[in-house]
């Protein structure tokens, strides 16, 4: 005789009922599972004494997680199938959770589909801001999931959006977040707004955030690089109707097919006569960009991608001496200031020994972003390439123009190459021998980091003496320049 179990569409309720049935030794074939709403207890059968000899129900965490995920898979026989898996496990058939087993393969497939649906819902839910009303959520969203993943997705958005109130509605349920508590509600007959996606034209959008998003989306669309098939494969068609951009993408795709590809790269390319598709090199395909106006915006080389920030020079607006190093180090990259790490400590001591106050000179680097390579958990310095030195030279020229130093001290080979604009310049002939360049004296010394990595104590002392003497030489040159001016 079949025994009927009534339960709501809830994993917790199914688990409670399944545990009771397992304890009674009820086989899967003797159970009829229903997801219909009803009154009374979960069981329509009369109470029976539980078999005291029934083994306790102990499941590995991995099986519990699989069952819980698969319980969200929207299929009519899911509760019966999950009970069958549970029964087989309790009977000692532990291969039921193996993908090689027929039931195991289905179980894993259901869990995988549910996880994918969660991911898609994270990606494609679009909130719209509404007029603030007393007790109403600030943001609302409509989504049509293939599986019952709303509760776990709602927990994700509650963590992400903090105290901001919102509601997500689906055809089967709603979840409301008031800033502190998640509440489940009934299904809505339609989306949370009267407007449909096809009506979301510029004049129809009262959500300023959504209007700004569509403006941004249009601005980044490049018809010359459109791959419609790839676009469709990345975003399944069932999501497009509820995405704000879904209303404008068809027109943009159509425009690309009707000739806008020609002008998609640059204005100069579009003005050229010839074939409809003009093959050009990747470098020439880049649009004409305005020059960077601030150091933080600089993209002249690739170093900005892995650096924390650009590190500008520091010092008086006008200084007689400018010290130019190679590039920021690990600590400088994090602090945003030059020479604050171990090499900076060596330079500070050398300036004291040379009789120079640090706040009287301007300190900067030839390259403004930290170039490094990973070594375990550390970021190790890597010498900039000549193209990176050249790309950053304009910023050094601006500093020279603004500060107007009389003497430049080149701390190391990279700084010397940048100052002289000579990729073949070497330090050895110029140590101890100042040279004139563009109306300024250039003094060459070792970089302070060389003192730290010198192979032995004698080399460390010799390198440090060169730095101190170079700084003293810079002071003497300033006095000499002043004497000439006074005379």
C-alpha positions in Angstrom: 0.0 0.0 0.0 1.4 3.3 -1.0 2.0 5.9 1.7 1.5 9.5 0.8 3.7 12.3 2.0 2.6 15.9 1.6 5.2 18.6 1.9 5.9 22.0 0.5 8.7 22.7 -1.9 11.4 23.0 0.8 14.5 21.0 1.3 14.2 21.2 5.0 10.7 19.8 5.0 11.8 17.0 2.6 14.8 16.2 4.8 12.6 15.9 7.9 10.2 13.6 6.1 12.9 11.5 4.5 14.7 11.0 7.9 11.4 9.7 9.4 10.8 7.4 6.4 14.3 6.0 6.4 14.0 5.3 10.2 10.7 3.3 9.5 12.4 1.4 6.7 9.9 2.6 4.0 11.3 1.8 0.5 11.1 4.4 -2.3 8.5 2.4 -4.2 6.2 2.7 -1.2 6.3 6.4 -1.0 4.3 8.9 -3.0 5.7 12.5 -2.8 3.6 15.5 -3.5 4.3 19.2 -3.6 0.7 20.4 -3.2 -0.4 22.8 -0.5 -2.4 21.0 2.2 -3.5 21.1 5.8 -2.3 18.9 8.7 0.9 17.1 9.2 3.5 16.3 6.6 2.4 12.6 6.7 -1.0 11.4 5.7 -0.3 7.9 7.0 -1.1 6.9 10.5 1.7 7.1 13.1 3.6 3.9 13.4 6.2 2.9 15.9 9.7 3.6 14.6 11.9 0.5 14.3 14.4 0.9 17.1 16.9 -1.3 15.3 16.9 1.0 12.3 20.5 2.3 11.7 21.0 6.0 12.4 21.0 8.3 9.4 24.6 9.6 9.0 25.5 11.3 5.7 28.8 12.8 4.6 28.8 16.6 4.1 29.4 16.2 0.3 26.2 14.1 -0.1 24.1 16.6 2.0 25.4 19.5 -0.2 24.6 17.6 -3.4 21.1 16.8 -2.2 20.5 20.4 -1.1 21.6 21.7 -4.4 19.7 19.1 -6.5 16.5 19.9 -4.4 16.4 23.3 -6.2 16.2 21.6 -9.6 12.8 22.2 -11.1 11.5 18.8 -12.1 8.4 17.0 -11.0 10.0 13.9 -9.5 12.9 15.5 -7.6 11.7 14.5 -4.1 11.2 10.9 -5.1 14.5 10.8 -6.9 16.4 12.4 -3.9 14.7 9.9 -1.6 15.8 7.1 -3.8 19.4 8.3 -3.6 19.1 8.6 0.2 17.7 5.1 0.4 20.4 3.6 -1.6 23.1 5.2 0.5 21.5 4.0 3.7 21.4 0.5 2.2 25.2 0.6 1.7 25.2 1.5 -2.0 27.7 4.3 -1.6 28.5 4.4 -5.3 25.2 6.2 -5.7 27.0 9.6 -5.4 29.6 8.6 -8.1 29.1 10.3 -11.5 29.7 6.8 -13.0 26.5 5.6 -11.4 23.2 6.4 -13.3 21.6 8.0 -10.2 24.9 9.7 -9.3 25.3 11.1 -12.8 21.8 12.6 -12.6 22.3 13.9 -9.1 25.6 15.7 -10.1 23.9 17.0 -13.3 21.1 18.5 -11.3 23.4 20.2 -8.8 25.6 21.6 -11.6 22.6 23.1 -13.4 21.4 24.7 -10.1 24.9 26.2 -9.5 24.9 27.5 -13.1 21.5 29.1 -12.5 22.7 30.8 -9.4 25.6 32.2 -11.3 23.4 33.5 -14.1 21.0 35.1 -11.6 23.9 36.9 -9.9 25.0 38.2 -13.3 21.7 39.1 -15.0 19.5 40.4 -12.2 19.0 44.1 -13.0 17.6 46.3 -10.2 15.6 49.5 -11.0 15.3 52.3 -8.6 11.8 53.4 -7.8 10.2 56.4 -6.2 10.7 56.1 -2.5 7.5 55.2 -0.7 6.9 54.5 3.0 7.7 50.9 3.6 8.4 50.1 0.0 11.8 48.7 -1.2 14.1 51.2 -2.9 15.1 48.8 -5.7 13.1 46.2 -7.5 14.0 43.5 -10.0 12.2 40.8 -12.0 13.8 37.5 -13.0 12.6 34.2 -14.4 14.9 31.5 -13.1 14.8 28.0 -14.6 15.3 26.5 -11.1 14.3 27.5 -7.6 17.5 29.4 -6.6 15.8 32.6 -5.3 16.5 32.1 -1.6 20.3 31.5 -1.9 20.6 34.3 -4.5 18.7 36.6 -2.2 21.3 35.9 0.5 24.0 36.8 -1.9 22.4 40.2 -2.7 21.7 40.9 1.0 25.5 40.6 1.6 26.4 42.7 -1.4 23.9 45.6 -1.0 24.1 46.0 2.8 21.3 48.3 4.3 19.7 49.2 1.0 16.2 47.8 0.7 15.2 45.8 -2.4 12.8 43.2 -3.8 13.4 40.4 -6.3 10.3 39.0 -7.9 10.0 35.7 -9.9 7.0 33.8 -11.3 7.0 31.5 -8.3 8.1 33.7 -5.3 9.5 37.0 -4.1 12.2 37.9 -1.7 12.2 41.2 0.2 15.2 42.7 2.0 14.5 45.7 4.3 18.1 46.2 5.2 18.3 43.8 8.1 15.9 40.9 7.4 15.1 38.7 4.4 11.4 37.9 4.0 9.8 35.5 1.5 6.6 36.4 -0.3 4.1 35.0 -2.8 4.6 35.0 -6.6 3.7 38.1 -8.7 1.6 37.8 -11.8 3.9 40.2 -13.6 7.2 42.0 -13.1 7.6 44.5 -10.3 7.3 47.4 -12.8 4.6 48.1 -15.4 7.1 48.8 -18.1 8.4 45.9 -20.2 11.9 45.8 -21.6 10.8 46.7 -25.1 9.5 50.0 -23.8 12.8 51.1 -22.2 13.7 53.8 -24.6 15.5 57.0 -23.4 12.3 58.9 -23.0 10.7 56.2 -21.0 13.4 55.5 -18.3 12.7 57.3 -15.0 15.6 55.5 -13.3 18.6 57.7 -13.7 21.0 54.9 -13.0 19.6 52.7 -15.7 19.6 55.6 -18.2 23.3 56.3 -17.3 24.0 52.5 -17.8 22.5 52.5 -21.3 24.4 55.7 -22.2 27.6 54.0 -21.1 26.7 50.7 -22.9 26.2 52.6 -26.2 29.5 54.5 -25.8 31.6 51.3 -25.3 30.0 49.4 -28.2 32.4 48.9 -31.1 30.7 47.8 -34.2 34.0 46.9 -35.9 34.6 44.2 -33.2 31.1 42.8 -33.0 30.7 39.0 -33.0 27.0 38.4 -32.8 27.3 34.7 -32.5 29.7 35.0 -29.5 27.4 37.6 -27.9 24.5 35.2 -28.1 26.5 32.3 -26.7 27.7 34.4 -23.7 24.2 35.6 -22.8 21.4 33.1 -23.3 18.4 34.5 -25.2 16.0 34.0 -22.2 17.8 36.7 -20.2 17.8 39.4 -22.9 14.1 40.3 -22.5 14.7 41.4 -18.9 18.0 43.2 -19.4 17.9 47.0 -19.9 20.4 46.8 -22.7 18.2 44.1 -24.4 16.1 46.9 -25.9 19.0 48.6 -27.6 21.3 45.8 -28.6 19.3 44.7 -31.7 19.5 48.2 -33.2 23.2 48.3 -32.5 23.8 44.9 -34.1 21.7 45.9 -37.1 23.7 49.1 -37.5 26.9 47.2 -37.4 25.7 45.0 -40.2 24.6 48.0 -42.3 27.9 49.7 -42.6 28.9 51.0 -39.2 31.8 48.6 -39.1 33.8 50.9 -41.4 33.9 53.7 -38.9 34.2 51.5 -35.8 38.0 51.9 -35.3 38.9 55.5 -35.9 37.5 58.6 -37.8 40.5 58.5 -40.1 39.9 54.9 -41.1 36.3 55.6 -41.8 37.3 58.5 -44.1 39.5 56.3 -46.3 38.2 55.2 -49.6 38.4 51.5 -50.7 36.9 48.3 -49.6 34.1 48.1 -47.1 36.4 46.3 -44.6 39.9 47.9 -44.4 42.6 45.6 -43.1 45.0 47.6 -40.9 47.5 46.8 -38.2 46.5 46.6 -34.5 48.6 49.7 -33.7 46.9 51.8 -36.4 43.5 50.6 -35.3 43.8 52.3 -32.0 41.6 55.5 -31.7 43.3 58.8 -31.3 43.4 59.6 -27.6 44.1 62.8 -25.8 47.4 63.1 -23.9 47.2 62.2 -20.2 46.6 65.3 -18.2 47.5 63.9 -14.8 50.0 61.2 -13.7 47.2 59.0 -12.3 45.7 58.8 -15.8 48.9 57.8 -17.6 48.6 54.8 -19.8 51.7 55.3 -22.0 53.1 52.0 -21.2 51.8 48.7 -19.5 53.3 49.2 -16.1 50.2 50.9 -14.6 48.3 47.6 -14.9 50.3 45.9 -12.1 51.2 48.9 -10.0 49.1 50.1 -7.0 49.5 53.7 -8.1 51.7 56.2 -9.9 54.3 57.7 -7.6 55.1 61.4 -8.2 58.1 63.4 -7.0 58.1 65.4 -3.8 59.8 68.5 -2.6 59.8 72.3 -2.9 58.1 73.8 -5.9 61.5 75.2 -6.8 64.6 73.5 -5.7 68.3 73.9 -6.6 69.0 70.2 -6.5 66.8 67.4 -7.9 67.5 63.7 -7.2 66.3 61.3 -9.8 66.0 57.6 -9.0 65.0 54.7 -11.2 61.4 53.7 -10.2 59.3 53.2 -7.0 59.9 50.1 -5.0 57.4 47.9 -3.2 57.0 50.2 -0.2 56.9 53.3 -2.4 54.3 51.8 -4.6 52.0 51.2 -1.5 52.7 54.6 0.1 52.6 56.7 -3.1 55.9 58.5 -2.1 59.4 58.1 -3.4 62.3 56.7 -1.4 60.5 55.6 1.8 61.8 52.1 1.8 65.2 50.6 2.7 66.9 52.5 -0.2 65.3 55.7 1.1 66.9 55.1 4.5 70.3 54.8 2.8 69.7 58.0 0.9 68.5 59.9 4.0 71.8 59.0 5.8 73.9 60.0 2.8 72.2 63.4 2.6 72.9 63.9 6.3 76.5 63.0 5.9 76.7 65.4 2.9 75.1 68.2 4.8 71.9 68.4 2.7 68.5 68.8 4.3 65.9 66.5 2.7 63.2 69.1 2.7 65.4 71.4 0.6 65.7 69.2 -2.5 63.2 67.6 -4.9 63.2 63.8 -5.1 61.6 61.8 -7.9 62.0 58.8 -10.3 62.6 58.4 -14.0 59.7 55.8 -14.1 56.6 56.5 -12.1 55.1 53.0 -11.8 56.6 50.0 -9.9 57.7 47.3 -12.3 58.0 43.9 -10.5 57.7 40.2 -10.8 56.2 37.7 -8.3 58.5 35.6 -6.2 56.5 33.6 -3.8 54.5 36.1 -1.8 56.9 38.9 -2.5 57.1 41.5 -5.3 60.6 41.8 -6.6 61.9 44.8 -8.4 62.5 44.4 -12.2 64.5 46.9 -14.2 62.4 49.0 -16.5 62.9 48.6 -20.3 64.1 51.4 -22.5 60.6 51.9 -24.0 59.2 52.3 -20.5 61.8 54.8 -19.6 61.0 56.7 -22.8 57.3 56.5 -22.2 57.7 58.1 -18.8 60.2 60.8 -19.8 57.5 63.5 -20.4 56.6 63.4 -16.7 60.2 64.0 -15.8 60.5 66.9 -18.3 57.4 68.5 -16.7 59.1 68.2 -13.2 62.3 69.7 -14.6 60.3 72.6 -16.2 58.4 73.3 -13.0 61.1 72.8 -10.3 63.9 74.4 -12.4 66.9 72.7 -10.6 70.4 73.9 -11.2 71.9 70.4 -10.5 70.4 67.0 -11.2 71.8 64.0 -9.4 71.2 60.8 -11.4 70.9 57.9 -8.9 71.8 54.9 -11.1 71.9 54.0 -14.8 68.1 54.2 -15.5 68.0 57.8 -14.2 71.0 58.7 -16.2 69.6 57.3 -19.5 66.3 59.2 -18.9 68.0 62.5 -18.1 70.4 62.5 -21.0 67.8 60.9 -23.3 70.5 58.4 -24.4 69.7 54.7 -24.1 73.5 53.8 -24.4 74.7 56.1 -21.6 76.8 54.3 -19.0 77.6 55.4 -15.4 81.3 54.5 -15.0 82.8 57.3 -17.1 80.6 59.9 -15.4 81.0 59.0 -11.7 82.9 61.9 -10.2 82.7 63.9 -13.4 79.7 66.3 -13.7 78.5 67.1 -17.2 76.4 69.9 -18.6 73.1 69.0 -20.2 70.3 71.4 -21.3 71.9 74.2 -19.2 72.0 72.1 -16.0 74.8 70.1 -14.2 74.3 66.4 -14.1 76.1 64.4 -11.3 76.1 60.6 -11.5 76.2 58.3 -8.5 75.1 54.8 -7.6 71.5 54.1 -6.7 71.1 53.7 -2.9 69.7 50.2 -3.4 73.2 49.2 -4.8 74.6 49.8 -1.3 72.1 47.3 0.0 72.9 44.5 -2.5 76.6 45.0 -2.9 78.5 41.7 -2.6 80.7 42.6 0.4 81.3 45.2 3.0 84.1 46.9 1.1 81.9 47.4 -2.0 79.1 48.7 0.2 81.4 51.3 1.8 82.8 52.3 -1.6 79.3 52.7 -3.2 78.1 54.7 -0.2 81.2 57.1 -0.4 80.4 57.7 -4.1 76.8 58.7 -3.2 77.9 61.1 -0.4 80.7 62.6 -2.5 78.2 63.1 -5.4 75.8 65.0 -3.1 78.6 67.2 -1.8 79.7 67.8 -5.4 76.1 69.0 -6.2 76.3 71.5 -3.3 79.6 72.8 -4.6 78.2 73.2 -8.1 75.3 75.2 -6.7 77.7 77.6 -5.0 79.7 77.9 -8.2 76.6 78.7 -10.2 75.6 81.3 -7.6 79.0 82.9 -7.8 78.8 83.2 -11.6 75.4 84.8 -11.3 76.5 87.2 -8.6 79.6 88.2 -10.6 
